[in-house]
């Protein structure tokens, strides 16, 4: 009989931990409105895959080097009209958030002439930097894999995927800023 209150307290503590408190992404769900209506909050956050990609100069990078900042990783292609329509708003977000712990990483999956055109397209939208990974290894290393173009992945400062947005969006919108602000404010 003496152990019943102790067991009950333990059960309540476990129930509290399992309900909402153990889901760090739950706070993002209410932000899936307006321009972010298609935002899919990750139920089981996963660390960013260690798949390498290259910048315009040919240097190799991984997403791990951007840890410490909120990462918006946009998988796009120059042959994809919704992808190209979205890039200017990502550039606008990068400008508006300059100086904050945020990095926008547009990764082109284009090859050959498409890669060349994609490089020129990104150069016309500063302050974005051109990155490429034309083998789709990064897209398929994600859980679940990114199947559509564009797909934007949102990682917290620990390099953990918290949400993704399949299809295009207006990243210069107040709703996108609210998602960024939420993740930057997290401890």
ABEGO torsion letter per residue (X at the ends): XAAAAAAAAAAAAAAAAABGAABAAAAAAAABBEAAAABBBBABBBBBBABBBBBAAGBBBBAAAABGBBBBBBBBBAABAAAAAAAAAAAAAAAAABGBBBBBBBBBABBEAAAAAAAAAAAABOABBBBBBAAGAAAAABOBBBABOBBBBBBBAAGBBABBBBEBBBAABAAAAAAAAAAAABX
